[in-house]
Amino acid sequence: MSREVFDFAVVGAGMAGASIAAELAPYAKVLLLEAEDAPGYHSTGRSAAFWEECYGGPGIVPLTLASGKYLQDNGFLRPRGALYVGREDDRSAIDAFFARFEGTGVTIERLGPKALRQRVPHLRDEWCDAVFEPACADIDVAGLHQHYLGALKRAGVQLVCRARVGQMQRRDGAWRLSTEKGEEYQARTIVNAAGAWADNIAHLAGAQPLGIEPKRRTVVQLRVDPAAPADLPLVLDISGQFYFKPDNGRLWLSPHDEIPSKPGDAAPEELDIAVAIDRFEKVTQWGLRGVERRWAGLRSFAPDRLPVYGYDPRVDGFAWFAGQGGFGIQTAPAAARLGAQILLDQPRDAMTVDIDPALYSPERFQSLEEQRAG
C-alpha cells in the first residue's frame, strides 16, 4: 500500500470526476481513479451535448445559467438555437412550458408556423407551434473534458486508469481503497463521481445507495437529402419524443429514450433505432438515405432527477458528485465549482452565488426517509 495519503480520492474520470478533481486540486492533494483504459469512455465520450437553458427543468436552470459564461469565455460554445415544436393538440403543453420556466431567467419566445418553417425546412404541416430558445449552443464536449484533464494534470492530480475500485475500508480517519488489480491507495475523503456506477461505489463504502439509475439514450447519424443546413437549430418535441440536430450535412437523431439499464458498455438496440426513424418521418419530409452511425450512452438520474453534491450524512468522509443525468456536461463548470466549495467548506463565488446547494444535497433523501418513518 502507498504510504501517501491523499485529501480526496475521486472515483470516475468522466466529465464529473475530471471537473471536480480540477476544482479541488488547487487546494488539496487529489487522486483520480478511472476504471477504463482512458477517461471519458462511457457517457462523456458519447454525448451529443448542447448548452440548452431549459434542459433538465427549472431545478437545473441555475447550474446551466451559471456555467454559460465559463463555457463561452473558454471557447466551448458554438451558437445553435433550439426549437421545441408541437402540433395543434400540443398547444396546451407549450403554454405549460412557458409557465414552467417563468421567472427562471431563461430566454424563450413563441413562434408561429411561418417563422417555424423559416428555421426548420421540410417540416410537416401539422407541426405549427414552437418555443424558440435563441441562446442554445453546441458544446465542444471533448475540448471541455480535455480542458479539465489538462488543468488537473498541471495542478499535480494523480490520474490512474485501469483502476476499478474493488474494496474500501475506513480506518483511523482515512479510506483504504483497493483496485481489482491489487493496487492500494489511501485518502481522507472519497468523492463518488462514478456516474452509472455511483450506487455501486456507495455500497462498497457502506453508504446507503440513493437509487441513482442509469438510463440508456440512443443516437443515430442519418444521411438525408437534401443535406441538413449548418444553421438548423436543435429541434426537440415538446412532448419529449425526439430531438435532432445537424452535423456536417448529416442529422443526429435521438428518440429521446430513457431505458433503465445496468451499468456497463451501452449499445444501441435495433428497436430503439426503428422508433427514432419512425418518429423522425412523422415530423419531417426529409429524404432519408441511410443510417451511417449509431451509438448509445448511459445517463444517470437520482429519483427526483436532480444531481447529488455533497457529503453523505451517514458515512464519514464519503461525498457524492453524481446523478447528473443528461445535463452533466452543460452544467459542469458551475457544478464542479459548487461541489468543490461544499467539500472544502469554501464560500460561494461569482459563479455559484445564485445557486442554492441545499437543492442538490444528499441530505434531502435522508429527510424524506425520516418523514416516511415518522
N, C-alpha and C positions, 0 to 999 in steps of 0.2 A: 504493500500500500504506500502511495505517495505521502510523505510527511507534510507536504504543503496543504494548508487549509485555506480554501477559497471563501470569500464572503458570500458569494452566490454561485450556485450551480444551476444554470438554465438548461432545461431539458427540451430539446427541439430547436433546430436552427432554420426553420422556415421564416416567413416574414415576421411572425410574432416573436419567436425566440431571438432572431438576429436584431430586431429593432430594440427590444428591451435590454438585451445584453449591451448594445451600443450606448444606450442611455444610462445604464448603470456603471459602465466601465470607467468614466472619469472620476468616480467617487469610491470605487470598490474593486477588489480583486475578483474577477469573474471567470468561471469555467462554462463553456458552451458545449453540450453533448448532443450529437446528432446520430440517429440510428442508421441512416442510409450512407451510401458512399460519398454523397455530396449534399450540401444544404439545399432545401427548396425542391426536393424531388416530387413531393406529393401536391398539396393544394397550391402552394405558391407558384410552382413551375407549370401549373395547368390553368391558370386564371386568365379569363378574357376581361380583365378588370377595367373598370371605369370609375371615375370620381363622379358620383351622382348624388345630389344633395338629399333626395328623398329615399334613397335605397336603404332598406333596413327599418324604416319607420321613424317616427318622431323621437324615440329613445336613442337613436343612433345619430340624429342630426347634429347634436353638439360636438361629437367626436369628428364627424365629417367636415363641418364648417371650420373647426379649429385646425384641421390638417391641411386645408386648402392652400393657405398662404405658403406653408413649408414646401408642399409639393410643387406649387407654381414657381416659387423663388429658386428652387433647385432644378428646374427644368424637366420635371417628371410628368407634366400635363400637356396635352395637346387638345385644343378646343374641338368639341364634337356636337354638343347639344343633344337633348333627349326628348322623345315624344312618347307619352303614354296614350295609346289610341283605343278608341271604343266605337261601338255601333249605337244605333238609336236606343236599343234596350240598355245600354251601359251608361246612359247619361246620369242616372242616379248615383252610379259608382264614381263617376267623375266629380259630381257635386260633393260626394262624401270625401273624395281625395283632397279637394280644396279645403274642406272643413277640417280634415285631419291635420293638415300641415299649417293651418292658420296660426300665426304668431310664433312659428318656429325659426323664422329668419331665412327660409328658403325662398328663392325667386322662381315663381311659376306663373304662367298665363294660359288662357284658354284659346284654342284655335278652332275655327270652323272648317268646313270641307275644302274650301278653295285654298286657304293658307296651308292646310294639311297636305294637300296634293302637290303644292309647290315644293315642299320639303321631302316628300316620300313618293316617288313615281311608282306606277304600276299597282297602286293600292286599289283594292276592290271597292266598289261604290258604297257598300253598306258601312264601311269604316269612315265615319263622317265627323267624329268629335275627338278632341285631343287635349291633353295637358302638355304644354311646352316648357321645358326647363333649359334655358339658354346656357347655363353655366356648366353643364355636364361636359366632361373631358375624358379622353383616353388616358390611361396611366401606363407609363413605361415600367412594367412590373419587374422585369429583370434588372433594369437600371436602378430601381429603388432598393431591391434586395441587395444588389452589389454595393450600393452606397452604404448600407448598414454593415455589411460584411467588411467592407474596407475600413469603416470607422472603428469597428470593434477590434480589428487587427492592429490598427495604428495605436489603439489605446492599450494594447497588451493582453486582450482577452485570449485565453487558450481555447481554441476550437478543436474538438476531437470528433472525427467522423467514424463511422462503423463502430459506434459505441452505444449499442442498445442497452438501456439500463435493465438489469435483471433483479437486483435486490437493493433495498435501502434499510438502514438501521440508524437510529439516532442514539448517540452516547455522549455524555459529558458536553452537551451544548453544540454538538456538531453531527452532521449526517455522514455516514459512510455509504458510498454508492459503489456497487459492483456491476460491471457490464457483463453481458453474456459471454464475452471473450476472456473474462477473468481480470480485467483491469479494475483498479480500485482508486477512488478519489474521496476527498473529504471537503465538506462545505458547511458553513453555518446555516445557510438557507437554501432550500430548493425552490426554484421558480418553475412551475409546471406550465410550459408553453408547448405542450406535445400535441396540440390540435386534436385529431381524431382519437389519439391515444390518451387524452387528458385524464379520463376516469381510470384508465389502467394504471397510470402513474400514481394517481391518488391512492389507489388500492395498495400499491407497493409501499407507499409511505404510511399506511394505516389511517389515511384520511377517508372521510365519507365521500364516495363518488356523488357528483351533483346531477347526474343524469344528462351529461353532455353527449349528445347523439350525433354521430357522423351521418351525413346525408349526401347521396351521390347526385352530381349535376353533370349533365351530358351536353356536349357542344359538338357541332359538325361544321365543317367548312364546305360551302356549296359553290359550285361554278354555275353562274347564271348568265342568261342572255336577255337583254344587254348587260354588260358588266356593271357592277354596283358603283355608283358615283362616289368619289372620295369624300364628298361633303355630306353624304347621307347621315342623318342623326342616328343615334341609338334609338331603336323602336321597340317599345315594350307594350304588351297587352295590359290594359287597365285591370283585367281580371287575373293576371299572373299566369297566363298560359303559354307565353313565348316571349322571346326577345331576339333581335338580330341587329347586327352592325356590320359595316363594310370593312374589308381588309384587302388592299391591293386588287381591287376589282371583284373579289370574291365576297361572300357573305358568311359571317359566323352566326350560326343559329342555335338556339337552345330551346327545348320545350319547357324551360324553367322548372325542371323536375327537382324534387327533393325526396329521393328514395332512401329510406333508412338502410344503412349498410354497416357491416363490421369494419373496424379499422383495417386498412390494407391498401393494396395497389389497385385503385379503382379502374374499372374498364367499362366502356360503353356497351350497352346491350341493344340488339337489333330492334326490339320493340320500342325502346325509347327513341331511337333514330327515326323509326317509321312514324311515331307520334309527332315528332318535331316537324318532319316534312309535311305531314297531313295538315298540321295547323298552319304552317307557312303557306301552303297552297290555298288555304281558305281565306287568307288575309291579303295575298298579293296575286298578281297575274304575271309575275316574273317567269321567264322560261328557265326551267331547271335542267341543267345539262350534266349534272353529276355530283356525287359526294366525294370530295377529294381527301378529306381527313376527318377523323372522329376521335374524340377523347373524352375522358370523364375525370372528375376530381371530387374530393370529399370536402364538404363544408360542415363545420361542427357547431351545433346550437345547444345552448342551455335551455331548460324547459320554458323560460319566459322570453327566449330569443334575444336576450341582452348579454353582452360579454361579461366575463368574470375577472375582476382585477383586485388583487389584494391578498392579505394573509388569511389563511384558513383560521376560523375562530376556535377550532378544537385541537389542532395539531401544531405544536410549536415549531417555528422555523420552516413552515411549508406555505408557499404562496401560489396563487393562481394567476395565470395570464392566458386565458383560454376562452372557448365558446364564441369565437369571433365571426362565425357564420360566413356569409358571402361578402361582408363589408370589412374584413380584416385588413385588406390592402389599402382601401381608400381612407381608412381611419388610422393607419399605422403610426404616423408621426405623433398625433395627439395621444393615442392610446399608450404608446411606449413612454412618452414623456410623463403622462399621468401615472402609469404603472410604476415607473422608477421613483417618482416623487412619493407615492404611497409607501413603497418598500424602504426608501431611505428616510422617510419622515421629513421630507422637504416641503416647503410652501409651494403653492401653485405659482406659475409664472404667466407671462403674457399669453402663451399658447393655451394654457389649461384653466385660466382664471374663471371662465364661464361654464366649466364642466363640474357637475356635482358627482364626486366619486362614490357617494352612497348608492347611486343608481346601479353601480356595477360591482358592489362589494359582495363577496361570498357570504357575508353575514345575513343577507336578505333571505337566503334559503334556510338558515337556522331559525330565523324569526318565523317563517312560515311553518316549520316543524313544531315550534313551541306553541304557535296559535292552534294548530291541529290537536296537539297533545292536551292543550287547555280546554 
